[in-house]
């Protein structure tokens, strides 16, 4: 078998083709997100910037329920637009459930920045 002399131009051409294939197959990751914009978007979406203190929400709830249900309810938390309320007994729970839409509407008027979308009543210890 005879060995062929190496053609420098041919090897350069092969090398160039290999480099082009590597460049085509290279995957570039996305550019990193701007941290300032990302944090701002999360704060806006989650409503973190306008969260009211739990005491303000509890005071508003007490002002709504104090006359009809005195000392029978207690606000526990506001999470993702849900106001969770502990109720003393099942009778109060049922009464509040009947008045839920009215109470929610009044609460939205008192605390428009709280973004409360739902009320959840749970029977528990006061």
N, CA and C atoms as a LAMMPS dump frame, in Angstrom:
ITEM: TIMESTEP
0
ITEM: NUMBER OF ATOMS
378
ITEM: BOX BOUNDS ff ff ff
-5.0000000000000000e+02 5.0000000000000000e+02
-5.0000000000000000e+02 5.0000000000000000e+02
-5.0000000000000000e+02 5.0000000000000000e+02
ITEM: ATOMS id mol type element x y z
1 1 1 N 0.821 -1.164 0
2 1 2 C 0 0 0
3 1 3 C 0.875 1.24 0
4 2 1 N 0.521 2.103 -0.859
5 2 2 C 1.259 3.35 -0.963
6 2 3 C 0.64 4.417 -0.094
7 3 1 N 1.477 5.162 0.58
8 3 2 C 0.959 6.249 1.396
9 3 3 C 0.888 7.497 0.553
10 4 1 N -0.202 8.153 0.719
11 4 2 C -0.426 9.389 -0.009
12 4 3 C 0.222 10.545 0.734
13 5 1 N 0.844 11.458 0.069
14 5 2 C 1.393 12.609 0.77
15 5 3 C 0.262 13.474 1.322
16 6 1 N 0.477 14.038 2.488
17 6 2 C -0.539 14.86 3.144
18 6 3 C -0.59 16.21 2.462
19 7 1 N -1.804 16.516 2.005
20 7 2 C -2.007 17.809 1.356
21 7 3 C -2.407 18.808 2.434
22 8 1 N -1.64 19.826 2.623
23 8 2 C -1.857 20.807 3.666
24 8 3 C -3.179 21.541 3.47
25 9 1 N -3.536 21.822 2.238
26 9 2 C -4.795 22.517 1.965
27 9 3 C -5.994 21.659 2.334
28 10 1 N -5.898 20.395 2.064
29 10 2 C -6.989 19.479 2.36
30 10 3 C -7.18 19.333 3.874
31 11 1 N -6.102 19.223 4.611
32 11 2 C -6.207 19.101 6.057
33 11 3 C -6.729 20.391 6.68
34 12 1 N -6.334 21.541 6.119
35 12 2 C -6.871 22.808 6.614
36 12 3 C -8.373 22.896 6.346
37 13 1 N -8.798 22.41 5.188
38 13 2 C -10.225 22.416 4.828
39 13 3 C -11.006 21.52 5.795
40 14 1 N -10.469 20.334 6.096
41 14 2 C -11.121 19.428 7.046
42 14 3 C -11.194 20.057 8.437
43 15 1 N -10.092 20.684 8.816
44 15 2 C -10.056 21.335 10.119
45 15 3 C -11.089 22.462 10.197
46 16 1 N -11.217 23.233 9.143
47 16 2 C -12.19 24.338 9.092
48 16 3 C -13.615 23.793 9.157
49 17 1 N -13.914 22.7 8.461
50 17 2 C -15.24 22.084 8.498
51 17 3 C -15.559 21.586 9.915
52 18 1 N -14.576 21.004 10.567
53 18 2 C -14.773 20.518 11.932
54 18 3 C -15.074 21.683 12.869
55 19 1 N -14.351 22.773 12.714
56 19 2 C -14.604 23.952 13.545
57 19 3 C -16.01 24.497 13.297
58 20 1 N -16.441 24.541 12.054
59 20 2 C -17.796 25.024 11.732
60 20 3 C -18.868 24.142 12.347
61 21 1 N -18.659 22.827 12.315
62 21 2 C -19.617 21.908 12.932
63 21 3 C -19.695 22.133 14.437
64 22 1 N -18.554 22.342 15.058
65 22 2 C -18.542 22.598 16.498
66 22 3 C -19.286 23.881 16.818
67 23 1 N -19.074 24.919 16.032
68 23 2 C -19.769 26.186 16.256
69 23 3 C -21.281 26.038 16.083
70 24 1 N -21.688 25.243 15.096
71 24 2 C -23.124 25.041 14.859
72 24 3 C -23.776 24.271 15.991
73 25 1 N -23.066 23.336 16.556
74 25 2 C -23.632 22.497 17.607
75 25 3 C -23.525 23.119 18.993
76 26 1 N -22.757 24.143 19.12
77 26 2 C -22.569 24.785 20.421
78 26 3 C -23.881 25.419 20.859
79 27 1 N -24.255 25.166 22.078
80 27 2 C -25.476 25.719 22.644
81 27 3 C -25.08 26.831 23.602
82 28 1 N -25.573 28.006 23.328
83 28 2 C -25.287 29.129 24.199
84 28 3 C -26.449 29.3 25.163
85 29 1 N -26.152 29.378 26.448
86 29 2 C -27.245 29.585 27.408
87 29 3 C -27.844 30.974 27.227
88 30 1 N -29.097 31.094 27.709
89 30 2 C -29.757 32.399 27.633
90 30 3 C -28.978 33.413 28.461
91 31 1 N -29.171 34.643 28.103
92 31 2 C -28.55 35.709 28.878
93 31 3 C -29.18 35.735 30.263
94 32 1 N -28.411 36.018 31.285
95 32 2 C -28.991 36.079 32.635
96 32 3 C -29.991 37.219 32.745
97 33 1 N -31.028 36.982 33.536
98 33 2 C -32.037 38.009 33.736
99 33 3 C -31.483 39.121 34.612
100 34 1 N -31.962 40.306 34.383
101 34 2 C -31.58 41.432 35.203
102 34 3 C -32.224 41.247 36.572
103 35 1 N -31.418 41.139 37.605
104 35 2 C -31.909 40.832 38.945
105 35 3 C -32.883 41.89 39.451
106 36 1 N -32.612 43.125 39.148
107 36 2 C -33.474 44.214 39.603
108 36 3 C -34.882 44.074 39.023
109 37 1 N -34.966 43.786 37.736
110 37 2 C -36.287 43.619 37.113
111 37 3 C -36.988 42.367 37.611
112 38 1 N -36.229 41.291 37.825
113 38 2 C -36.809 40.037 38.302
114 38 3 C -37.416 40.208 39.688
115 39 1 N -36.692 40.822 40.59
116 39 2 C -37.198 41.044 41.947
117 39 3 C -38.42 41.956 41.902
118 40 1 N -38.363 42.988 41.088
119 40 2 C -39.505 43.891 40.958
120 40 3 C -40.751 43.184 40.454
121 41 1 N -40.562 42.304 39.495
122 41 2 C -41.705 41.561 38.95
123 41 3 C -42.298 40.622 39.993
124 42 1 N -41.452 39.946 40.76
125 42 2 C -41.942 39.03 41.794
126 42 3 C -42.689 39.803 42.875
127 43 1 N -42.135 40.933 43.276
128 43 2 C -42.777 41.746 44.308
129 43 3 C -44.149 42.209 43.835
130 44 1 N -44.252 42.605 42.579
131 44 2 C -45.527 43.065 42.041
132 44 3 C -46.529 41.921 41.924
133 45 1 N -46.095 40.782 41.39
134 45 2 C -46.999 39.651 41.198
135 45 3 C -47.534 39.112 42.515
136 46 1 N -46.688 39.016 43.506
137 46 2 C -47.094 38.443 44.789
138 46 3 C -47.77 39.448 45.705
139 47 1 N -47.739 40.716 45.359
140 47 2 C -48.366 41.726 46.2
141 47 3 C -47.609 41.978 47.483
142 48 1 N -46.332 41.701 47.479
143 48 2 C -45.531 41.853 48.688
144 48 3 C -45.375 43.322 49.047
145 49 1 N -45.289 44.159 48.051
146 49 2 C -45.002 45.573 48.294
147 49 3 C -46.129 46.271 49.041
148 50 1 N -47.352 45.795 48.862
149 50 2 C -48.487 46.481 49.475
150 50 3 C -49.135 45.669 50.589
151 51 1 N -48.415 44.697 51.122
152 51 2 C -48.992 43.922 52.207
153 51 3 C -49.164 44.805 53.434
154 52 1 N -50.297 44.665 54.02
155 52 2 C -50.566 45.403 55.242
156 52 3 C -50.136 44.565 56.435
157 53 1 N -49.975 45.204 57.545
158 53 2 C -49.604 44.445 58.729
159 53 3 C -50.792 43.583 59.159
160 54 1 N -50.49 42.49 59.81
161 54 2 C -51.559 41.589 60.248
162 54 3 C -52.468 42.28 61.261
163 55 1 N -51.917 43.229 62.01
164 55 2 C -52.742 43.947 62.984
165 55 3 C -53.782 44.82 62.287
166 56 1 N -53.423 45.44 61.176
167 56 2 C -54.391 46.256 60.429
168 56 3 C -55.539 45.392 59.909
169 57 1 N -55.2 44.217 59.4
170 57 2 C -56.231 43.305 58.888
171 57 3 C -57.1 42.81 60.037
172 58 1 N -56.495 42.454 61.156
173 58 2 C -57.255 41.976 62.315
174 58 3 C -58.189 43.068 62.844
175 59 1 N -57.7 44.302 62.865
176 59 2 C -58.546 45.414 63.332
177 59 3 C -59.737 45.638 62.407
178 60 1 N -59.5 45.561 61.11
179 60 2 C -60.593 45.727 60.146
180 60 3 C -61.614 44.607 60.299
181 61 1 N -61.127 43.38 60.476
182 61 2 C -62.031 42.242 60.658
183 61 3 C -62.861 42.416 61.939
184 62 1 N -62.219 42.836 63.01
185 62 2 C -62.94 43.039 64.268
186 62 3 C -64.005 44.127 64.127
187 63 1 N -63.694 45.172 63.387
188 63 2 C -64.684 46.236 63.212
189 63 3 C -65.91 45.731 62.448
190 64 1 N -65.72 44.763 61.568
191 64 2 C -66.845 44.201 60.82
192 64 3 C -67.672 43.223 61.656
193 65 1 N -67.017 42.464 62.506
194 65 2 C -67.694 41.359 63.181
195 65 3 C -67.987 41.606 64.661
196 66 1 N -67.51 42.685 65.221
197 66 2 C -67.61 42.906 66.662
198 66 3 C -69.063 43.003 67.149
199 67 1 N -69.949 43.613 66.389
200 67 2 C -71.325 43.804 66.881
201 67 3 C -72.133 42.51 66.831
202 68 1 N -71.987 41.738 65.756
203 68 2 C -72.818 40.531 65.604
204 68 3 C -72.176 39.284 66.208
205 69 1 N -70.848 39.179 66.122
206 69 2 C -70.138 38.004 66.628
207 69 3 C -69.003 38.436 67.56
208 70 1 N -69.324 39.029 68.704
209 70 2 C -68.249 39.514 69.591
210 70 3 C -67.455 38.356 70.193
211 71 1 N -66.147 38.456 70.119
212 71 2 C -65.225 37.476 70.707
213 71 3 C -65.433 36.045 70.216
214 72 1 N -65.953 35.88 69.022
215 72 2 C -66.156 34.533 68.47
216 72 3 C -65.227 34.232 67.299
217 73 1 N -64.501 35.242 66.824
218 73 2 C -63.616 35.03 65.681
219 73 3 C -62.24 35.63 65.963
220 74 1 N -61.232 35.072 65.255
221 74 2 C -59.875 35.588 65.372
222 74 3 C -59.164 35.37 64.037
223 75 1 N -58.568 36.429 63.499
224 75 2 C -57.82 36.333 62.248
225 75 3 C -56.494 35.639 62.528
226 76 1 N -56.171 34.638 61.698
227 76 2 C -54.889 33.957 61.884
228 76 3 C -53.855 34.395 60.851
229 77 1 N -54.263 34.497 59.584
230 77 2 C -53.275 34.877 58.571
231 77 3 C -53.943 35.349 57.29
232 78 1 N -53.158 36.064 56.516
233 78 2 C -53.545 36.418 55.143
234 78 3 C -52.457 35.834 54.264
235 79 1 N -52.85 34.906 53.394
236 79 2 C -51.872 34.231 52.556
237 79 3 C -52.437 34.056 51.158
238 80 1 N -51.742 34.626 50.164
239 80 2 C -52.142 34.519 48.757
240 80 3 C -53.592 34.934 48.524
241 81 1 N -53.979 36.007 49.164
242 81 2 C -55.32 36.544 48.952
243 81 3 C -56.403 35.878 49.778
244 82 1 N -56.037 34.935 50.652
245 82 2 C -57.02 34.268 51.51
246 82 3 C -56.853 34.755 52.94
247 83 1 N -57.949 35.211 53.508
248 83 2 C -57.953 35.597 54.922
249 83 3 C -58.474 34.402 55.708
250 84 1 N -57.637 33.86 56.576
251 84 2 C -58.032 32.708 57.387
252 84 3 C -58.483 33.193 58.754
253 85 1 N -59.662 32.708 59.159
254 85 2 C -60.272 33.143 60.408
255 85 3 C -60.619 31.913 61.239
256 86 1 N -60.205 31.915 62.506
257 86 2 C -60.589 30.856 63.443
258 86 3 C -61.918 31.263 64.06
259 87 1 N -62.848 30.312 64.082
260 87 2 C -64.193 30.558 64.589
261 87 3 C -64.418 29.704 65.822
262 88 1 N -65.149 30.235 66.802
263 88 2 C -65.329 29.557 68.086
264 88 3 C -66.163 28.277 67.977
265 89 1 N -67.255 28.32 67.199
266 89 2 C -68.132 27.145 67.126
267 89 3 C -68.737 27.013 65.736
268 90 1 N -69.433 25.885 65.524
269 90 2 C -69.986 25.603 64.194
270 90 3 C -71.15 26.52 63.836
271 91 1 N -71.889 26.993 64.835
272 91 2 C -73.008 27.908 64.555
273 91 3 C -72.47 29.218 63.981
274 92 1 N -71.442 29.75 64.616
275 92 2 C -70.82 30.981 64.108
276 92 3 C -70.211 30.742 62.736
277 93 1 N -69.608 29.582 62.541
278 93 2 C -69.039 29.231 61.245
279 93 3 C -70.113 29.26 60.151
280 94 1 N -71.258 28.686 60.44
281 94 2 C -72.335 28.653 59.455
282 94 3 C -72.88 30.057 59.187
283 95 1 N -73.036 30.86 60.222
284 95 2 C -73.517 32.227 60.04
285 95 3 C -72.544 33.045 59.191
286 96 1 N -71.259 32.893 59.487
287 96 2 C -70.254 33.619 58.71
288 96 3 C -70.221 33.15 57.26
289 97 1 N -70.428 31.863 57.057
290 97 2 C -70.443 31.334 55.694
291 97 3 C -71.602 31.931 54.901
292 98 1 N -72.752 32.096 55.543
293 98 2 C -73.9 32.715 54.87
294 98 3 C -73.619 34.174 54.524
295 99 1 N -72.861 34.848 55.358
296 99 2 C -72.552 36.273 55.173
297 99 3 C -71.208 36.496 54.468
298 100 1 N -70.604 35.453 53.971
299 100 2 C -69.249 35.513 53.435
300 100 3 C -69.074 36.555 52.334
301 101 1 N -69.932 36.55 51.339
302 101 2 C -69.775 37.488 50.219
303 101 3 C -69.937 38.936 50.679
304 102 1 N -70.878 39.166 51.588
305 102 2 C -71.089 40.515 52.124
306 102 3 C -69.863 40.965 52.924
307 103 1 N -69.35 40.089 53.779
308 103 2 C -68.174 40.413 54.579
309 103 3 C -66.95 40.668 53.691
310 104 1 N -66.803 39.857 52.671
311 104 2 C -65.67 40.022 51.762
312 104 3 C -65.735 41.367 51.048
313 105 1 N -66.921 41.729 50.609
314 105 2 C -67.11 43.025 49.935
315 105 3 C -66.778 44.182 50.88
316 106 1 N -67.256 44.116 52.106
317 106 2 C -66.978 45.169 53.086
318 106 3 C -65.484 45.232 53.422
319 107 1 N -64.86 44.071 53.512
320 107 2 C -63.435 44.024 53.82
321 107 3 C -62.604 44.628 52.687
322 108 1 N -63.018 44.37 51.458
323 108 2 C -62.322 44.965 50.311
324 108 3 C -62.453 46.482 50.308
325 109 1 N -63.592 46.984 50.782
326 109 2 C -63.761 48.434 50.855
327 109 3 C -62.892 49.034 51.958
328 110 1 N -62.785 48.335 53.088
329 110 2 C -61.961 48.834 54.191
330 110 3 C -60.465 48.756 53.887
331 111 1 N -60.05 47.668 53.222
332 111 2 C -58.631 47.425 52.936
333 111 3 C -58.421 47.13 51.45
334 112 1 N -58.506 48.136 50.6
335 112 2 C -58.354 47.862 49.164
336 112 3 C -56.951 47.379 48.783
337 113 1 N -55.933 47.752 49.554
338 113 2 C -54.566 47.349 49.233
339 113 3 C -54.23 45.936 49.698
340 114 1 N -55.076 45.349 50.512
341 114 2 C -54.794 44.01 51.039
342 114 3 C -54.998 42.921 49.993
343 115 1 N -55.775 43.197 48.963
344 115 2 C -56.027 42.241 47.878
345 115 3 C -56.566 40.906 48.38
346 116 1 N -57.507 40.967 49.31
347 116 2 C -58.129 39.755 49.85
348 116 3 C -59.195 39.292 48.868
349 117 1 N -59.096 38.041 48.436
350 117 2 C -60.006 37.479 47.448
351 117 3 C -60.96 36.441 48.028
352 118 1 N -60.624 35.907 49.205
353 118 2 C -61.438 34.825 49.746
354 118 3 C -61.323 34.817 51.27
355 119 1 N -62.372 34.321 51.9
356 119 2 C -62.381 34.136 53.345
357 119 3 C -62.468 32.646 53.629
358 120 1 N -61.663 32.191 54.565
359 120 2 C -61.687 30.776 54.955
360 120 3 C -61.932 30.72 56.456
361 121 1 N -63.003 30.021 56.842
362 121 2 C -63.362 29.901 58.249
363 121 3 C -63.015 28.492 58.729
364 122 1 N -62.365 28.442 59.89
365 122 2 C -62.003 27.144 60.487
366 122 3 C -62.425 27.167 61.95
367 123 1 N -63.039 26.071 62.368
368 123 2 C -63.453 25.95 63.764
369 123 3 C -62.228 25.558 64.576
370 124 1 N -62.016 26.277 65.673
371 124 2 C -60.832 25.98 66.476
372 124 3 C -60.9 26.675 67.819
373 125 1 N -59.874 26.491 68.572
374 125 2 C -59.79 27.095 69.906
375 125 3 C -59.548 28.59 69.812
376 126 1 N -60.202 29.299 70.675
377 126 2 C -60.052 30.746 70.71
378 126 3 C -59.098 31.087 71.774
